[in-house]
Amino acid sequence: MGRKKNKYDLPEREVEILYTLWDAGRPLLASEMADEGEELKLATVHTTLKRMLKKGLIEVVDFAKSGNVYGRCYQPTFGLQEFEMERLSNSFNGKRCKDITTSNFVAALLDAKESDEAMEELDELEKMIQQQREKIKAKEKGR
């Protein structure tokens, strides 16, 4: 079985810009991103934004006045949760120790929680497991 390609295996600058946009909670101008990012210079932001637009990672959603000129306002084309889940999933699936299963990884995560929080998570996991079983069954019927 082939491994899924990681669509969010991105250069550090692109990730930094995405986090800057998500943290802001609104579309930003390139100059605002440069002001927010500690190591982001405006020229670097512009170059990176151009590359990210070509990849479809961000989109232009508005224009706003920036000094004496109007500039484009950018926002990501996907959410932070999708991004983080994909990266965590790919990191977990790419681990070297093949003895770490999804089940024992989840158990370790639950062990680190307070019991009431762990119980809520277990309830949610039971629902998700049932949904996944139904999805798999439906997929097998479609073959």
VOPAGU-2260 file (C-alpha; in pm, 1 decimal, decimal comma):
REM VOPAGU-2260
SITE   aa  ch    i         X         Y         Z
SITE  MET   A    0       0,0       0,0       0,0
SITE  GLY   A    1     147,6     335,6    -103,3
SITE  ARG   A    2     198,4     622,0     134,9
SITE  LYS   A    3      -5,1     940,0      84,5
SITE  LYS   A    4     195,0    1240,3     -32,7
SITE  ASN   A    5     224,9    1514,7     227,9
SITE  LYS   A    6      57,8    1815,9      69,9
SITE  TYR   A    7     171,2    2041,2     354,5
SITE  ASP   A    8     542,2    1964,8     348,4
SITE  LEU   A    9     624,5    2332,8     311,4
SITE  PRO   A   10     932,5    2550,5     348,7
SITE  GLU   A   11     972,0    2723,2     684,6
SITE  ARG   A   12     889,1    3071,2     546,5
SITE  GLU   A   13     558,2    2953,0     399,6
SITE  VAL   A   14     463,6    2789,4     729,2
SITE  GLU   A   15     557,7    3107,2     916,9
SITE  ILE   A   16     334,2    3315,8     690,3
SITE  LEU   A   17      44,4    3071,5     729,1
SITE  TYR   A   18      71,7    3085,2    1108,1
SITE  THR   A   19      89,0    3464,4    1094,4
SITE  LEU   A   20    -233,9    3472,4     891,4
SITE  TRP   A   21    -413,5    3225,6    1120,3
SITE  ASP   A   22    -297,5    3407,0    1434,6
SITE  ALA   A   23    -428,5    3736,2    1297,7
SITE  GLY   A   24    -770,3    3586,7    1232,3
SITE  ARG   A   25    -825,4    3815,2     934,3
SITE  PRO   A   26    -674,3    3877,1     590,4
SITE  LEU   A   27    -344,6    4065,8     605,8
SITE  LEU   A   28    -138,0    4288,9     380,7
SITE  ALA   A   29     218,5    4182,4     304,6
SITE  SER   A   30     344,6    4476,9     512,2
SITE  GLU   A   31     139,4    4359,2     812,1
SITE  MET   A   32     288,7    4010,9     779,7
SITE  ALA   A   33     639,0    4157,0     770,9
SITE  ASP   A   34     558,8    4357,9    1085,1
SITE  GLU   A   35     423,5    4049,1    1264,0
SITE  GLY   A   36     697,2    3801,5    1170,4
SITE  GLU   A   37    1015,7    3848,8    1369,8
SITE  GLU   A   38    1242,5    3737,3    1085,9
SITE  LEU   A   39    1023,4    3835,2     790,3
SITE  LYS   A   40    1144,4    4114,5     568,2
SITE  LEU   A   41     897,1    4270,8     324,6
SITE  ALA   A   42    1086,1    4153,5      14,5
SITE  THR   A   43    1093,0    3797,1     150,3
SITE  VAL   A   44     720,7    3814,7     227,7
SITE  HIS   A   45     639,3    3930,7    -128,0
SITE  THR   A   46     850,6    3656,1    -286,2
SITE  THR   A   47     701,8    3390,3     -58,6
SITE  LEU   A   48     344,5    3513,1    -115,4
SITE  LYS   A   49     390,9    3488,3    -491,1
SITE  ARG   A   50     506,6    3127,5    -455,8
SITE  MET   A   51     221,1    3046,3    -216,3
SITE  LEU   A   52     -36,2    3194,5    -455,2
SITE  LYS   A   53      93,0    2969,3    -734,6
SITE  LYS   A   54      61,2    2666,0    -505,2
SITE  GLY   A   55    -295,0    2764,1    -407,8
SITE  LEU   A   56    -205,5    2790,6     -37,7
SITE  ILE   A   57    -336,8    3145,5      -7,7
SITE  GLU   A   58    -573,4    3371,9    -194,9
SITE  VAL   A   59    -625,9    3743,3    -242,0
SITE  VAL   A   60    -953,3    3839,0     -76,1
SITE  ASP   A   61    -943,4    4217,5     -60,8
SITE  PHE   A   62    -745,2    4532,5    -124,0
SITE  ALA   A   63    -657,0    4782,4     147,0
SITE  LYS   A   64    -462,3    5104,3     172,0
SITE  SER   A   65    -105,0    5054,2     280,2
SITE  GLY   A   66      64,7    5390,0     318,9
SITE  ASN   A   67       4,8    5578,1      -5,9
SITE  VAL   A   68     -84,3    5275,2    -216,8
SITE  TYR   A   69    -333,9    4992,2    -215,5
SITE  GLY   A   70    -214,1    4642,4    -141,1
SITE  ARG   A   71    -357,9    4295,0    -159,5
SITE  CYS   A   72    -498,1    4124,9     150,3
SITE  TYR   A   73    -423,7    3752,5     174,4
SITE  GLN   A   74    -578,0    3461,3     360,4
SITE  PRO   A   75    -508,5    3085,4     363,7
SITE  THR   A   76    -722,7    2861,0     143,0
SITE  PHE   A   77    -750,8    2599,3     421,6
SITE  GLY   A   78    -782,2    2597,6     797,9
SITE  LEU   A   79    -531,0    2560,7    1076,4
SITE  GLN   A   80    -692,2    2237,2    1198,0
SITE  GLU   A   81    -662,3    2071,4     855,1
SITE  PHE   A   82    -299,8    2184,0     831,0
SITE  GLU   A   83    -204,6    2061,5    1179,2
SITE  MET   A   84    -389,4    1730,0    1140,2
SITE  GLU   A   85    -218,8    1656,3     807,6
SITE  ARG   A   86     124,4    1739,0     948,4
SITE  LEU   A   87      71,3    1533,9    1265,6
SITE  SER   A   88     -64,4    1242,5    1065,8
SITE  ASN   A   89     229,3    1243,8     825,4
SITE  SER   A   90     476,0    1276,3    1110,4
SITE  PHE   A   91     316,4     982,6    1292,8
SITE  ASN   A   92     296,9     767,3     979,2
SITE  GLY   A   93     661,4     843,4     899,1
SITE  LYS   A   94     795,4     740,6    1239,6
SITE  ARG   A   95    1087,8     499,0    1253,6
SITE  CYS   A   96     957,4     283,2    1538,7
SITE  LYS   A   97     695,9      65,3    1372,2
SITE  ASP   A   98     596,9     -85,1    1710,1
SITE  ILE   A   99     412,0     235,4    1798,5
SITE  THR   A  100      57,7     177,0    1678,2
SITE  THR   A  101    -224,4     425,3    1655,2
SITE  SER   A  102    -391,9     249,4    1947,6
SITE  ASN   A  103     -98,6     268,7    2187,6
SITE  PHE   A  104     -21,3     625,0    2079,3
SITE  VAL   A  105    -379,4     731,2    2160,2
SITE  ALA   A  106    -357,6     544,6    2492,7
SITE  ALA   A  107     -40,7     737,5    2579,2
SITE  LEU   A  108    -210,3    1065,6    2493,0
SITE  LEU   A  109    -508,3     975,2    2712,0
SITE  ASP   A  110    -280,9     875,1    3001,9
SITE  ALA   A  111    -152,3    1233,1    3008,1
SITE  LYS   A  112    -503,6    1377,8    3060,7
SITE  GLU   A  113    -718,4    1420,7    3369,7
SITE  SER   A  114    -969,8    1136,9    3404,5
SITE  ASP   A  115   -1282,2    1343,8    3323,1
SITE  GLU   A  116   -1116,7    1486,9    3013,3
SITE  ALA   A  117    -994,6    1140,0    2913,1
SITE  MET   A  118   -1349,6    1002,6    2949,8
SITE  GLU   A  119   -1484,3    1275,9    2719,1
SITE  GLU   A  120   -1213,5    1194,7    2466,5
SITE  LEU   A  121   -1297,4     824,0    2487,6
SITE  ASP   A  122   -1665,5     898,5    2421,0
SITE  GLU   A  123   -1566,3    1101,2    2117,1
SITE  LEU   A  124   -1329,1     826,5    2000,4
SITE  GLU   A  125   -1606,1     566,5    2025,4
SITE  LYS   A  126   -1825,0     778,8    1796,5
SITE  MET   A  127   -1538,3     830,1    1553,1
SITE  ILE   A  128   -1455,0     459,0    1550,1
SITE  GLN   A  129   -1815,3     375,3    1464,6
SITE  GLN   A  130   -1815,3     634,4    1184,1
SITE  GLN   A  131   -1488,9     495,1    1046,2
SITE  ARG   A  132   -1624,8     139,9    1054,2
SITE  GLU   A  133   -1931,1     254,0     857,6
SITE  LYS   A  134   -1713,8     440,2     609,3
SITE  ILE   A  135   -1493,4     134,7     553,6
SITE  LYS   A  136   -1796,1     -93,4     511,1
SITE  ALA   A  137   -1951,2     146,1     259,1
SITE  LYS   A  138   -1621,7     162,4      68,2
SITE  GLU   A  139   -1597,6    -219,5      57,4
SITE  LYS   A  140   -1955,3    -246,9     -72,7
SITE  GLY   A  141   -1868,6      -3,4    -352,4
SITE  ARG   A  142   -1587,8    -223,4    -484,2
